[in-house]
Amino acid sequence: MVCAIEMLATRPRETVTVRALATAAGTSTTAVYSLFGGKDGLIGEVRNRAVAGLFQDVSAVPTSEDPLADLYALAAAYRRWGREHSHLYAVLFGGVQSFDPSGAVGTSDPIRPLLAAIDRALAESVLAGEATFIALSIWVALHGLVTLELAGALDAATADATFRSTIHATLRGWATPAVFRTLRHADPAGTSSGDVRIDRP
């Protein structure tokens, strides 16, 4: 499985054959077919492992009384998982999975905790907008940042500062007018998740 994850993360999907996978893993093509039913079955298993891992990490983020702080914490968990599982991240969002923002959200979908936090923020009049679009805007910002990090385009300090300022800006952009006026934040480049909080008007 490790060989399959690495190959799918670093090579175009069409060039990854069952024979190449079997050779890299030191096994036979028969074993691959027996275990996974072929290339598509193996790719599906790799994708399922990536989805389950990301879901586990974001689901472990505790819920607080502040939905904005929770959204920031979920973003941090997503980024951390991507950096710690770079090959699985590349497989999940690098072509093996087609991201469908209009698809149904399953019980183990990594976006479910994010949507739950957004729903709380909407219910409490902290954010305003359509939940799917809010989730997509947060995901777009995160995916861009993590992709650049994994490509080595950002040094650690720049990546940290960019993450904080980008998530702060994204959340402020969806905040209701009253919350936007009272949103407490220091210089985003010097803040942590604990600095994302709101004062009720």
Contact map, one row per residue, 1 for C-alpha under 8 A:
111110000000000000000000100000000000000000000100000000000000000000000000000000000000000000000000000000000000000000000000000000000000000000000000000000000000000000000000000000000000000000000000000000000
111111000000000000000000000000000000000000000000000000000000000000000000000000000000000000000000000000000000000000000000000000000000000000000000000000000000000000000000000000000000000000000000000000000
111111100000000000001001100000000000000000000000000000000000000000000000000000000000000000000000000000000000000000000000000000000000000000000000000000000000000000000000000000000000000000000000000000000
111111110000000000001000100000000000000001000100000000000000000000000000000000000000000000000000000000000000000000000000000000000000000000000000000000000000000000000000000000000000000000000000000000000
111111111000000000000000000000000000000000000100000000000000000000000000000000000000001100100000000000000000000000000000000000000000000000000000000000000000000000000000000000000000000000000000000000000
011111111100000000000000000000000000000000000000000000000000000000000000000000000000001000000000000000000000000000000000000000000000000000000000000000000000000000000000000000000000000000000000000000000
001111111110000100001000000000000000000000000000000000000000000000000000000000000000000000000000000000000000000000000000000000000000000000000000000000000000000000000000000000000000000000000000000000000
000111111111100100000000000000000000000000000000000000000000000000000000000000000000000000100001000000000000000000000000000000000000000000000000000000000000000000000000000000000000000000000000000000000
000011111110000000000000000000000000000000000000000000000000000000000000000000000000001101100100000000000000000000000000000000000000000000000000000000000000000000000000000000000000000000000000000000000
000001111111000000000000000000000000000000000000000000000000000000000000000000000000001000000000000000000000000000000000000000000000000000000000000000000000000000000000000000000000000000000000000000000
000000111111101100000000000000000000000000000000000000000000000000000000000000000000000000000000000000000000000000000000000000000000000000000000000000000000000000000000000000000000000000000000000000000
000000010111111100000000000000000000000000000000000000000000000000000000000000000000000000000000000000000000000000000000000000000000000000000000000000000000000000000000000000000000000000000000000000000
000000010011111100000000000000000000000000000000000000000000000000000000000000000000000000000011000000000000000000000000000000000000000000000000000000000000000000000000000000000000000000000000000000000
000000000001111110000000000000000000000000000000000000000000000000000000000000000000000000000000000000000000000000000000000000000000000000000000000000000000000000000000000000000000000000000000000000000
000000000011111110000000000000000000000000000000000000000000000000000000000000000000000000000000000000000000000000000000000000000000000000000000000000000000000000000000000000000000000000000000000000000
000000110011111111011000000000000000000000000000000000000000000000000000000000000000000000000000000000000000000000000000000000000000000000000000000000000000000000000000000000000000000000000000000000000
000000000000011111111000000000000000001000000000000000000000000000000000000000000000000000000000000000000000000000000000000000000000000000000000000000000000000000000000000000000000000000000000000000000
000000000000000111111100000010010000011000000000000000000000000000000000000000000000000000000000000000000000000000000000000000000000000000000000000000000000000000000000000000000000000000000000000000000
000000000000000011111110000110000000000000000000000000000000000000000000000000000000000000000000000000000000000000000000000000000000000000000000000000000000000000000000000000000000000000000000000000000
000000000000000111111111000000000000000000000000000000000000000000000000000000000000000000000000000000000000000000000000000000000000000000000000000000000000000000000000000000000000000000000000000000000
001100100000000111111111100000000000000000000000000000000000000000000000000000000000000000000000000000000000000000000000000000000000000000000000000000000000000000000000000000000000000000000000000000000
000000000000000001111111111110110000000000000000000000000000000000000000000000000000000000000000000000000000000000000000000000000000000000000000000000000000000000000000000000000000000000000000000000000
000000000000000000111111111100000000000000000000000000000000000000000000000000000000000000000000000000000000000000000000000000000000000000000000000000000000000000000000000000000000000000000000000000000
001000000000000000011111111000000000000000000000000000000000000000000000000000000000000000000000000000000000000000000000000000000000000000000000000000000000000000000000000000000000000000000000000000000
101100000000000000001111111000000000000000000000000000000000000000000000000000000000000000000000000000000000000000000000000000000000000000000000000000000000000000000000000000000000000000000000000000000
000000000000000000000111111100000000000000000000000000000000000000000000000000000000000000000000000000000000000000000000000000000000000000000000000000000000000000000000000000000000000000000000000000000
000000000000000000000111111110110000000000000000000000000000000000000000000000000000000000000000000000000000000000000000000000000000000000000000000000000000000000000000000000000000000000000000000000000
000000000000000000100110011111110000000000000000000000000000000000000000000000000000000000000000000000000000000000000000000000000000000000000000000000000000000000000000000000000000000000000000000000000
000000000000000001100100001111111000000000000000000000000000000000000000000000000000000000000000000000000000000000000000000000000000000000000000000000000000000000000000000000000000000000000000000000000
000000000000000000000000000111111100000000000000000000000000000000000000000000000000000000000000000000000000000000000000000000000000000000000000000000000000000000000000000000000000000000000000000000000
000000000000000000000100001111111110000000000000000000000000000000000000000000000000000000000000000000000000000000000000000000000000000000000000000000000000000000000000000000000000000000000000000000000
000000000000000001000100001111111111111001000000000000000000000000000000000000000000000000000000000000000000000000000000000000000000000000000000000000000000000000000000000000000000000000000000000000000
000000000000000000000000000011111111111000000000000000000000000000000000000000000000000000000000000000000000000000000000000000000000000000000000000000000000000000000000000000000000000000000000000000000
000000000000000000000000000001111111110000000000000000000000000000000000000000000000000000000000000000000000000000000000000000000000000000000000000000000000000000000000000000000000000000000000000000000
000000000000000000000000000000111111100000000000000000000000000000000000000000000000000000000000000000000000000000000000000000000000000000000000000000000000000000000000000000000000000000000000000000000
000000000000000000000000000000011111111011001000000000000000000000000000000000000000000000000000000000000000000000000000000000000000000000000000000000000000000000000000000000000000000000000000000000000
000000000000000000000000000000011111111111000000000000000000000000000000000000000000000000000000000000000000000000000000000000000000000000000000000000000000000000000000000000000000000000000000000000000
000000000000000001000000000000011101111111000000000000000000000000000000000000000000000000000000000000000000000000000000000000000000000000000000000000000000000000000000000000000000000000000000000000000
000000000000000011000000000000011001111111100000000000000000000000000000000000000000000000000000000000000000000000000000000000000000000000000000000000000000000000000000000000000000000000000000000000000
000000000000000000000000000000000000111111110000000000000000000000000000000000000000000000000000000000000000000000000000000000000000000000000000000000000000000000000000000000000000000000000000000000000
000000000000000000000000000000000001111111111000000000000000000000000000000000000000000000000000000000000000000000000000000000000000000000000000000000000000000000000000000000000000000000000000000000000
000100000000000000000000000000010001111111111100000000000000000000000000000000000000000000000000000000000000000000000000000000000000000000000000000000000000000000000000000000000000000000000000000000000
000000000000000000000000000000000000001111111110000000000000000000000000000000000000000000000001000000000000000000000000000000000000000000000000000000000000000000000000000000000000000000000000000000000
000000000000000000000000000000000000000111111111000000000000000000000000000000000000000000000000000000000000000000000000000000000000000000000000000000000000000000000000000000000000000000000000000000000
000000000000000000000000000000000001000011111111100000000000000000000000000000000000000000000000000000000000000000000000000000000000000000000000000000000000000000000000000000000000000000000000000000000
100110000000000000000000000000000000000001111111110000000000000000000000000000000000000100100000000000000000000000000000000000000000000000000000000000000000000000000000000000000000000000000000000000000
000000000000000000000000000000000000000000111111111000000000000000000000000000000000000100110001100000000000000000000000000000000000000000000000000000000000000000000000000000000000000000000000000000000
000000000000000000000000000000000000000000011111111100000000000000000000000000000000000000000000000000000000000000000000000000000000000000000000000000000000000000000000000000000000000000000000000000000
000000000000000000000000000000000000000000001111111110000000000000000000000000000000000000000000000000000000000000000000000000000000000000000000000000000000000000000000000000000000000000000000000000000
000000000000000000000000000000000000000000000111111111000000000000000000000000000000000110110000000000000000000000000000000000000000000000000000000000000000000000000000000000000000000000000000000000000
000000000000000000000000000000000000000000000011111111100000000000000000000000000000000000010000000000000000110000000000000000000000000000000000000000000000000000000000000000000000000000000000000000000
000000000000000000000000000000000000000000000001111111110000000000000000000000000000000000000000000000000001010000000000000000000000000000000000000000000000000000000000000000000000000000000000000000000
000000000000000000000000000000000000000000000000111111111000000000000000000000000000000000000000000000000000000000000000000000000000000000000000000000000000000000000000000000000000000000000000000000000
000000000000000000000000000000000000000000000000011111111100000000000000000001001000000000000000000000000000010000000000000000000000000000000000000000000000000000000000000000000000000000000000000000000
000000000000000000000000000000000000000000000000001111111110000000000000000000000000000000000000000000000001111000000000000000000000000000000000000000000000000000000000000000000000000000000000000000000
000000000000000000000000000000000000000000000000000111111111000000000000000000000000000000000000000000000000010000000000000000000000000000000000000000000000000000000000000000000000000000000000000000000
000000000000000000000000000000000000000000000000000011111111100000000000000011001000000000000000000000000000000000000000000000000000000000000000000000000000000000000000000000000000000000000000000000000
000000000000000000000000000000000000000000000000000001111111100000000000010011000000000000000000000000000000010010000000000000000000000000000000000000000000000000000000000000000000000000000000000000000
000000000000000000000000000000000000000000000000000000111111110000000000000000000000000000000000000000000000010010000000000000000000000000000000000000000000000000000000000000000000000000000000000000000
000000000000000000000000000000000000000000000000000000011111110000000000000000000000000000000000000000000000000000000000000000000000000000000000000000000000000000000000000000000000000000000000000000000
000000000000000000000000000000000000000000000000000000001111111000000100110010000000000000000000000000000000000000000000000000000000000000000000000000000000000000000000000000000000000000000000000000000
000000000000000000000000000000000000000000000000000000000011111100000100000000000000000000000000000000000000000000000000000000000000000000000000000000000000000000000000000000000000000000000000000000000
000000000000000000000000000000000000000000000000000000000000111110100100000000000000000000000000000000000000000000000000000000000000000000000000000000000000000000000000000000000000000000000000000000000
000000000000000000000000000000000000000000000000000000000000011111101100000000000000000000000000000000000000000000000000000000000000000000000000000000000000000000000000000000000000000000000000000000000
000000000000000000000000000000000000000000000000000000000000001111100000000000000000000000000000000000000000000000000000000000000000000000000000000000000000000000000000000000000000000000000000000000000
000000000000000000000000000000000000000000000000000000000000000111111100000000000000000000000000000000000000000000000000000000000000000000000000000000000000000000000000000000000000000000000000000011000
000000000000000000000000000000000000000000000000000000000000001111111110000000000000000000000000000000000000000000001101100001000000000000000000000000000000000000000000000000000000000000000000000000000
000000000000000000000000000000000000000000000000000000000000000001111111000000000000000000000000000000000000000000000000100001000000000000000000000000000000000000000000001000000000000000000000000111000
000000000000000000000000000000000000000000000000000000000000000101111111100000000000000000000000000000000000000000000000000000000000000000000000000000000000000000000000000000000000000000000000111110000
000000000000000000000000000000000000000000000000000000000000111101111111110000000000000000000000000000000000000000001000000000000000000000000000000000000000000000000000000000000000000000000000000000000
000000000000000000000000000000000000000000000000000000000000000000111111111000000000000000000000000000000000000001001100000000000000000000000000000000000000000000000000000000000000000000000000000000000
000000000000000000000000000000000000000000000000000000000000000000011111111100000000000000000000000000000000000000000000000000000000000000000000000000000000000000000011000000000000000000000000100100000
000000000000000000000000000000000000000000000000000000000000100000001111111110000000000000000000000000000000000000000000000000000000000000000000000000000000000000000000000000000000000000000000100000000
000000000000000000000000000000000000000000000000000000000100100000000111111111000000000000000000000000000000000011000000000000000000000000000000000000000000000000000000000000000000000000000000000000000
000000000000000000000000000000000000000000000000000000000000000000000011111111100000000000000000000000000000000000000000000000000000000001000100000000000000000000000010000000000000000000000000000000000
000000000000000000000000000000000000000000000000000000000000000000000001111111110000000000000000000000000000000000000000000000000000000000000000000000000000000000000000000000000000000000000000000000000
000000000000000000000000000000000000000000000000000000001100100000000000111111111000000000000000000000000000000000000000000000000000000000000000000000000000000000000000000000000000000000000000000000000
000000000000000000000000000000000000000000000000000001001100000000000000011111111100000000000000000000000000000000000000000000000000000000000100000000000000000000000000000000000000000000000000000000000
000000000000000000000000000000000000000000000000000000000000000000000000001111111110000000000000000000000000000000000000000000000000000000000100010000000000000000000000000000000000000000000000000000000
000000000000000000000000000000000000000000000000000000000000000000000000000111111111000000000000000000000000000000000000000000000000000000000000000000000000000000000000000000000000000000000000000000000
000000000000000000000000000000000000000000000000000001001000000000000000000011111111100000000000000000000000000000000000000000000000000000000000000000000000000000000000000000000000000000000000000000000
000000000000000000000000000000000000000000000000000000000000000000000000000001111111110110000000000000000000000000000000000000000000000000000000010000000000000000000000000000000000000000000000000000000
000000000000000000000000000000000000000000000000000000000000000000000000000000111111110000000000000000000000000000000000000000000000000000000000010011000000000000000000000000000000000000000000000000000
000000000000000000000000000000000000000000000000000000000000000000000000000000011111110000000000000000000000000000000000000000000000000000000000000000000000000000000000000000000000000000000000000000000
000000000000000000000000000000000000000000000000000000000000000000000000000000001111111110000000000000000000000000000000000000000000000000000000000000000000000000000000000000000000000000000000000000000
000000000000000000000000000000000000000000000000000000000000000000000000000000000111111111000000000000000000000000000000000000000000000000000000000001000000000000000000000000000000000000000000000000000
000011001100000000000000000000000000000000000000000000000000000000000000000000000000111111100000000000000000000000000000000000000000000000000000000000000000000000000000000000000000000000000000000000000
000010001000000000000000000000000000000000000110010000000000000000000000000000000100111111110000000000000000000000000000000000000000000000000000000000000000000000000000000000000000000000000000000000000
000000000000000000000000000000000000000000000000010000000000000000000000000000000100111111111100000000000000000000000000000000000000000000000000000000000000000000000000000000000000000000000000000000000
000000001000000000000000000000000000000000000000000000000000000000000000000000000000011111111100000000000000000000000000000000000000000000000000000000000000000000000000000000000000000000000000000000000
000010011000000000000000000000000000000000000110010000000000000000000000000000000000001111111111100000000000000000000000000000000000000000000000000000000000000000000000000000000000000000000000000000000
000000000000000000000000000000000000000000000010011000000000000000000000000000000000000111111111100000000000000000000000000000000000000000000000000000000000000000000000000000000000000000000000000000000
000000000000000000000000000000000000000000000000000000000000000000000000000000000000000011111111111000000000000000000000000000000000000000000000000000000000000000000000000000000000000000000000000000000
000000001000000000000000000000000000000000000000000000000000000000000000000000000000000011111111100000000000000000000000000000000000000000000000000000000000000000000000000000000000000000000000000000000
000000000000100000000000000000000000000000000000000000000000000000000000000000000000000000111111110000000000000000000000000000000000000000000000000000000000000000000000000000000000000000000000000000000
000000010000100000000000000000000000000000100010000000000000000000000000000000000000000000111111110000000000000000000000000000000000000000000000000000000000000000000000000000000000000000000000000000000
000000000000000000000000000000000000000000000010000000000000000000000000000000000000000000111111111000000000000000000000000000000000000000000000000000000000000000000000000000000000000000000000000000000
000000000000000000000000000000000000000000000000000000000000000000000000000000000000000000001011111100000000000000000000000000000000000000000000000000000000000000000000000000000000000000000000000000000
000000000000000000000000000000000000000000000000000000000000000000000000000000000000000000001000111110000000000000000000000000000000000000000000000000000000000000000000000000000000000000000000000000000
000000000000000000000000000000000000000000000000000000000000000000000000000000000000000000000000011111100000000000000000000000000000000000000000000000000000000000000000000000000000000000000000000000000
000000000000000000000000000000000000000000000000000000000000000000000000000000000000000000000000001111100000000000000000000000000001000100000000000000000000000000000000000000000000000000000000000000000
000000000000000000000000000000000000000000000000000000000000000000000000000000000000000000000000000111110000000000000000000000000000000000000000000000000000000000000000000000000000000000000000000000000
000000000000000000000000000000000000000000000000000000000000000000000000000000000000000000000000000111111000000000000000000000000000000000000000000000000000000000000000000000000000000000000000000000000
000000000000000000000000000000000000000000000000000000000000000000000000000000000000000000000000000001111100000000000000000000000000000000000000000000000000000000000000000000000000000000000000000000000
000000000000000000000000000000000000000000000000000000000000000000000000000000000000000000000000000000111110101100000000000000000000000000000000000000000000000000000000000000000000000000000000000000000
000000000000000000000000000000000000000000000000000000000000000000000000000000000000000000000000000000011111100100000000000000000000000000000000000000000000000000000000000000000000000000000000000000000
000000000000000000000000000000000000000000000000000000000000000000000000000000000000000000000000000000001111100100000000000000000000000000000000000000000000000000000000000000000000000000000000000000000
000000000000000000000000000000000000000000000000000100100000000000000000000000000000000000000000000000000111110100000000000000000000000000000000000000000000000000000000000000000000000000000000000000000
000000000000000000000000000000000000000000000000001000100000000000000000000000000000000000000000000000001111111100000000000000000000000000000000000000000000000000000000000000000000000000000000000000000
000000000000000000000000000000000000000000000000001101110110000000000000000000000000000000000000000000000001111111000000000000000000000000000000000000000000000000000000000000000000000000000000000000000
000000000000000000000000000000000000000000000000000000100000000000000000000000000000000000000000000000001000111111100000000000000000001000000000000000000000000000000000000000000000000000000000000000000
000000000000000000000000000000000000000000000000000000000000000000000000000000000000000000000000000000001111111111110000000000000000000000000000000000000000000000000000000000000000000000000000000000000
000000000000000000000000000000000000000000000000000000000110000000000000010000000000000000000000000000000000011111111000000000000000000000000000000000000000000000000000000000000000000000000000000000000
000000000000000000000000000000000000000000000000000000000000000000000010010000000000000000000000000000000000011111111100000000000000001000000000000000000000000000000000000000000000000000000000000000000
000000000000000000000000000000000000000000000000000000000000000000000000000000000000000000000000000000000000001111111110000000000011001000000000000000000000000000000000000000000000000000000000000000000
000000000000000000000000000000000000000000000000000000000000000000000000000000000000000000000000000000000000000111111111000000000000000000000000000000000000000000000000000000000000000000000000000000000
000000000000000000000000000000000000000000000000000000000000000000100110000000000000000000000000000000000000000011111111100000000000000000000000000000000000000000000000000000000000000000000000000000000
000000000000000000000000000000000000000000000000000000000000000000100010000000000000000000000000000000000000000001111111110000100010011000000000000000000000000000000000000000000000000000000000000000000
000000000000000000000000000000000000000000000000000000000000000000000000000000000000000000000000000000000000000000111111111000000010000000000000000000000000000000000000000000000000000000000000000000000
000000000000000000000000000000000000000000000000000000000000000000100000000000000000000000000000000000000000000000011111111100000000000000000000000000000000000000000000000000000000000000000000000000000
000000000000000000000000000000000000000000000000000000000000000000110000000000000000000000000000000000000000000000001111111111100000000000000000000000000000000000000000000000000000000000000000000000000
000000000000000000000000000000000000000000000000000000000000000000000000000000000000000000000000000000000000000000000111111111111010000000000000000000000000000000000000000000000000000000000000000000000
000000000000000000000000000000000000000000000000000000000000000000000000000000000000000000000000000000000000000000000011111111000000000000000000000000000000000000000000000000000000000000000000000000000
000000000000000000000000000000000000000000000000000000000000000000000000000000000000000000000000000000000000000000000001111111100000000000000000000000000000000000000000000000000000000000000000000000000
000000000000000000000000000000000000000000000000000000000000000000000000000000000000000000000000000000000000000000000000111111110000000000000000000000000000000000000000000000010000000000000000000000000
000000000000000000000000000000000000000000000000000000000000000000110000000000000000000000000000000000000000000000000000111111110000000000000000000000000000000000000000000000110010000000000000000000000
000000000000000000000000000000000000000000000000000000000000000000000000000000000000000000000000000000000000000000000100110111111000000000000000000000000000000000000000001001110000000000000000000000000
000000000000000000000000000000000000000000000000000000000000000000000000000000000000000000000000000000000000000000000000010011111100000000000000000000000000000000000000000001110000000000000000000000000
000000000000000000000000000000000000000000000000000000000000000000000000000000000000000000000000000000000000000000000000010000111110110000000000000000000000000000000000000001000000000000000000000000000
000000000000000000000000000000000000000000000000000000000000000000000000000000000000000000000000000000000000000000000000000000011111110000000000000000000000000000000000000000000000000000000000000000000
000000000000000000000000000000000000000000000000000000000000000000000000000000000000000000000000000000000000000000100110010000001111111000000000000000000000000000000000000000000000000000000000000000000
000000000000000000000000000000000000000000000000000000000000000000000000000000000000000000000000000010000000000000100000000000000111111100000000000000000000000000000000000000000000000000000000000000000
000000000000000000000000000000000000000000000000000000000000000000000000000000000000000000000000000000000000000000000000000000001111111110000000000000000000000000000000000000000000000000000000000000000
000000000000000000000000000000000000000000000000000000000000000000000000000000000000000000000000000000000000000000000100000000001111111111000000000000000000000000000000000001000000000000000000000000000
000000000000000000000000000000000000000000000000000000000000000000000000000000000000000000000000000000000000001001100100000000000011111111100000000000000000000000000000000000000000000000000000000000000
000000000000000000000000000000000000000000000000000000000000000000000000000000000000000000000000000010000000000000000000000000000001111111110000000000000000000000000000000000000000000000000000000000000
000000000000000000000000000000000000000000000000000000000000000000000000000000000000000000000000000000000000000000000000000000000000111111111000000000000000000000000000010000000000000000000000000000000
000000000000000000000000000000000000000000000000000000000000000000000000001000000000000000000000000000000000000000000000000000000000011111111100000000000000000000000010010000000000000000000000000000000
000000000000000000000000000000000000000000000000000000000000000000000000000000000000000000000000000000000000000000000000000000000000001111111110000000000000000000000000000000000000000000000000000000000
000000000000000000000000000000000000000000000000000000000000000000000000000000000000000000000000000000000000000000000000000000000000000111111111000000000000000000000000000000000000000000000000000000000
000000000000000000000000000000000000000000000000000000000000000000000000000000000000000000000000000000000000000000000000000000000000000011111111100000000000000000000110010000000000000000000000000000000
000000000000000000000000000000000000000000000000000000000000000000000000001001100000000000000000000000000000000000000000000000000000000001111111110000000000000000100000000000000000000000000000000000000
000000000000000000000000000000000000000000000000000000000000000000000000000000000000000000000000000000000000000000000000000000000000000000111111111000000000000000000000000000000000000000000000000000000
000000000000000000000000000000000000000000000000000000000000000000000000000000000000000000000000000000000000000000000000000000000000000000011111111100000000000000000000000000000000000000000000000000000
000000000000000000000000000000000000000000000000000000000000000000000000000000000000000000000000000000000000000000000000000000000000000000001111111110000000001001100000000000000000000000000000000000000
000000000000000000000000000000000000000000000000000000000000000000000000000000100110000000000000000000000000000000000000000000000000000000000111111111000000000000000000000000000000000000000000000000000
000000000000000000000000000000000000000000000000000000000000000000000000000000000000000000000000000000000000000000000000000000000000000000000011111111100000000000000000000000000000000000000000000000000
000000000000000000000000000000000000000000000000000000000000000000000000000000000000000000000000000000000000000000000000000000000000000000000001111111111100000000000000000000000000000000000000000000000
000000000000000000000000000000000000000000000000000000000000000000000000000000000010000000000000000000000000000000000000000000000000000000000000111111111110001000000000000000000000000000000000000000000
000000000000000000000000000000000000000000000000000000000000000000000000000000000010010000000000000000000000000000000000000000000000000000000000011111111000000000000000000000000000000000000000000000000
000000000000000000000000000000000000000000000000000000000000000000000000000000000000000000000000000000000000000000000000000000000000000000000000001111111000000000000000000000000000000000000000000000000
000000000000000000000000000000000000000000000000000000000000000000000000000000000000000000000000000000000000000000000000000000000000000000000000000111111110000000000000000000000000000000000000000000000
000000000000000000000000000000000000000000000000000000000000000000000000000000000000000000000000000000000000000000000000000000000000000000000000000111111110000000000000000000000000000000000000000000000
000000000000000000000000000000000000000000000000000000000000000000000000000000000000000000000000000000000000000000000000000000000000000000000000000110011111011000000000000000000000000000000000000000000
000000000000000000000000000000000000000000000000000000000000000000000000000000000000000000000000000000000000000000000000000000000000000000000000000010011111111000000000000000000000000000000000000000000
000000000000000000000000000000000000000000000000000000000000000000000000000000000000000000000000000000000000000000000000000000000000000000000000000000000111111100000000000000000000000000000000000000000
000000000000000000000000000000000000000000000000000000000000000000000000000000000000000000000000000000000000000000000000000000000000000000000000000000000011111110000000000000000000000000000000000000000
000000000000000000000000000000000000000000000000000000000000000000000000000000000000000000000000000000000000000000000000000000000000000000000000000000000111111111000000000000000000000000000000000000000
000000000000000000000000000000000000000000000000000000000000000000000000000000000000000000000000000000000000000000000000000000000000000000000000100010000111111111100000000000000000000000000000000000000
000000000000000000000000000000000000000000000000000000000000000000000000000000000000000000000000000000000000000000000000000000000000000000000000000000000001111111110000000000000000000000001000000000000
000000000000000000000000000000000000000000000000000000000000000000000000000000000000000000000000000000000000000000000000000000000000000000000000000000000000111111111000000000000000000000011100000000000
000000000000000000000000000000000000000000000000000000000000000000000000000000000000000000000000000000000000000000000000000000000000000000000000100000000000011111111100000000000000000000001000000000000
000000000000000000000000000000000000000000000000000000000000000000000000000000000000000000000000000000000000000000000000000000000000000000000100100000000000001111111110000000000000000000000000000000000
000000000000000000000000000000000000000000000000000000000000000000000000000000000000000000000000000000000000000000000000000000000000000000000000000000000000000111111111000000000000000000011011000000000
000000000000000000000000000000000000000000000000000000000000000000000000000000000000000000000000000000000000000000000000000000000000000000000000000000000000000011111111100000000000000000011000000000000
000000000000000000000000000000000000000000000000000000000000000000000000000000000000000000000000000000000000000000000000000000000000000000001000000000000000000001111111110000000000000000000000000000000
000000000000000000000000000000000000000000000000000000000000000000000001001000000000000000000000000000000000000000000000000000000000000001001000000000000000000000111111111000000000000000000000000000000
000000000000000000000000000000000000000000000000000000000000000000000001000000000000000000000000000000000000000000000000000000000000000000000000000000000000000000011111111100000000000000010000000100000
000000000000000000000000000000000000000000000000000000000000000000000000000000000000000000000000000000000000000000000000000000000000000000000000000000000000000000001111111110000000000000000000000000000
000000000000000000000000000000000000000000000000000000000000000000000000000000000000000000000000000000000000000000000000000000000000000011001000000000000000000000000111111111000000000000000000000000000
000000000000000000000000000000000000000000000000000000000000000000010000000000000000000000000000000000000000000000000000000000100000000000000000000000000000000000000011111111100000000000000000000000000
000000000000000000000000000000000000000000000000000000000000000000000000000000000000000000000000000000000000000000000000000000000000000000000000000000000000000000000001111111100001001000000000000000000
000000000000000000000000000000000000000000000000000000000000000000000000000000000000000000000000000000000000000000000000000000000000000000000000000000000000000000000000111111100000000000000000000000000
000000000000000000000000000000000000000000000000000000000000000000000000000000000000000000000000000000000000000000000000000000111000010000000000000000000000000000000000011111110000000000000000000000000
000000000000000000000000000000000000000000000000000000000000000000000000000000000000000000000000000000000000000000000000000001110000000000000000000000000000000000000000001111111011000000000000000000000
000000000000000000000000000000000000000000000000000000000000000000000000000000000000000000000000000000000000000000000000000011110000000000000000000000000000000000000000000001111111000000000000000000000
000000000000000000000000000000000000000000000000000000000000000000000000000000000000000000000000000000000000000000000000000000000000000000000000000000000000000000000000000000111111100000000000000000000
000000000000000000000000000000000000000000000000000000000000000000000000000000000000000000000000000000000000000000000000000000000000000000000000000000000000000000000000000000011111110000000000000000001
000000000000000000000000000000000000000000000000000000000000000000000000000000000000000000000000000000000000000000000000000001000000000000000000000000000000000000000000000000111111111000000000000001111
000000000000000000000000000000000000000000000000000000000000000000000000000000000000000000000000000000000000000000000000000000000000000000000000000000000000000000000000000100111111111000000000000000000
000000000000000000000000000000000000000000000000000000000000000000000000000000000000000000000000000000000000000000000000000000000000000000000000000000000000000000000000000000001111111000000000000000000
000000000000000000000000000000000000000000000000000000000000000000000000000000000000000000000000000000000000000000000000000000000000000000000000000000000000000000000000000000000111111100000000000001111
000000000000000000000000000000000000000000000000000000000000000000000000000000000000000000000000000000000000000000000000000000000000000000000000000000000000000000000000000100000011111110000000000011100
000000000000000000000000000000000000000000000000000000000000000000000000000000000000000000000000000000000000000000000000000000000000000000000000000000000000000000000000000000000000011111000000001111100
000000000000000000000000000000000000000000000000000000000000000000000000000000000000000000000000000000000000000000000000000000000000000000000000000000000000000000000000000000000000001111110010001110000
000000000000000000000000000000000000000000000000000000000000000000000000000000000000000000000000000000000000000000000000000000000000000000000000000000000000000000000000000000000000000111110110001000000
000000000000000000000000000000000000000000000000000000000000000000000000000000000000000000000000000000000000000000000000000000000000000000000000000000000000000000000000000000000000000011111110000000000
000000000000000000000000000000000000000000000000000000000000000000000000000000000000000000000000000000000000000000000000000000000000000000000000000000000000000010011001000000000000000011111110000000000
000000000000000000000000000000000000000000000000000000000000000000000000000000000000000000000000000000000000000000000000000000000000000000000000000000000000000111011000000000000000000000111110000000000
000000000000000000000000000000000000000000000000000000000000000000000000000000000000000000000000000000000000000000000000000000000000000000000000000000000000000010000000000000000000000001111111000000000
000000000000000000000000000000000000000000000000000000000000000000000000000000000000000000000000000000000000000000000000000000000000000000000000000000000000000000010000000000000000000011111111111000000
000000000000000000000000000000000000000000000000000000000000000000000000000000000000000000000000000000000000000000000000000000000000000000000000000000000000000000010000000000000000000000000111111100000
000000000000000000000000000000000000000000000000000000000000000000001001100000000000000000000000000000000000000000000000000000000000000000000000000000000000000000000000000000000000000000000011111100000
000000000000000000000000000000000000000000000000000000000000000000001000000000000000000000000000000000000000000000000000000000000000000000000000000000000000000000000000000000000000000000000011111110000
000000000000000000000000000000000000000000000000000000000000000000001000000000000000000000000000000000000000000000000000000000000000000000000000000000000000000000000000000000000000000111000011111110000
000000000000000000000000000000000000000000000000000000000000000000011001000000000000000000000000000000000000000000000000000000000000000000000000000000000000000000000001000000000000000110000001111111000
000000000000000000000000000000000000000000000000000000000000000001011000000000000000000000000000000000000000000000000000000000000000000000000000000000000000000000000000000000000000001110000000011111100
000000000000000000000000000000000000000000000000000000000000000001010000000000000000000000000000000000000000000000000000000000000000000000000000000000000000000000000000000000000010011100000000000111110
000000000000000000000000000000000000000000000000000000000000000000000000000000000000000000000000000000000000000000000000000000000000000000000000000000000000000000000000000000000010011100000000000011111
000000000000000000000000000000000000000000000000000000000000000000000000000000000000000000000000000000000000000000000000000000000000000000000000000000000000000000000000000000000010010000000000000001111
000000000000000000000000000000000000000000000000000000000000000000000000000000000000000000000000000000000000000000000000000000000000000000000000000000000000000000000000000000000110010000000000000000111
